[in-house]
Amino acid sequence: MRVSSQSFPRAGRVLCTVAMAGVLAFANSGCNYFILLGYLIGGPPMSDPDFVTMTGKDFTDKDVTVAVVCFAPNEVKWDFDEIDMELARYVSHRLHQNKIKVIQPDRVRVWLDKNPEWDRAEEIGAAMKCKYVVYVDMHDYGLYEQNSTQLYRGRCEGWVSVFEMDDDGHGEKIYSKELNSRYPLSVPRSTSETNYQTFKREYLSRLSDEIGRLFYSVENGHDITDVM
C-alpha cells in the first residue's frame, strides 16, 4: 500500500529530513553512521568518573551509602565560619541528584557537634554505618581575587579522599585526589555585576560539581570550563 506524504505531519517530515541530512553528512565525511545512529538512539556517551577508573568501585552500587564531611582549618573559618558544613551540604546534594544514596548532611552535622574532638574520617563512617566517607580537606578557600575587594574569583585548594568502611567499623583510604579549583577561570568578575551572596552560592554550586564529577558520570564533551 502506498502512503502519501500528506499522511505525515509536517513537523515529522522536517525532523526526518534533518536526521537523514545529518546521517548523510557524517557518512560523506567518512564517519561511521552507525555511531551517529547510536548517539541519536541512546544519547551521548558517558565518561567514567575518576573514582571508578582508579578503584573499580562505584557509589551507585546496590546497598551503598555515602557520608560527606568537609574540614576547614581555623584560618579559613575565620572568614567563612560555616564553609565546611555548607560545602558538605552542596556536595551531598550533588551526589543525591546523581542517584547516589547519601547520609543526610544534617545528621552528620549533629554527630560532629556532639563529637568536636573527632580527627579521623573513619569515625564518622562508623557512626553513620555507611560504606564510604567522602572527606574534603580544605587547605585554602576564598571568594575574592587575591589582593582585591572589587573582583570575585572563587578558589579552593585541598584534597578529596574516600574511605571504605568494613562491617566492623574500620576504614581504609582507597582514593585521594588533589583539589585545585578556580572560578571564573579566565578573568575575575566585578563586584558590580553581582552581589556577594549570589556569587557565593554560584561558586559553591560550581565547586560541588567539580568534586561530584569525581564520583558520577558526565557526558563526553560536556565539561564545566567557563568562558568568563
PyMOL commands that set and color helices and strands:
alter all, ss='L'
color gray80, all
select helices_A, chain A and resi 5-7+10-28+33-42+50-55+74-77+83-97+105-114+121-128+196-212
alter helices_A, ss='H'
color red, helices_A
select strands_A, chain A and resi 46-47+66-71+132-144+151-165+171-183+189-190+218-219
alter strands_A, ss='S'
color yellow, strands_A
deselect
rebuild
show_as cartoon
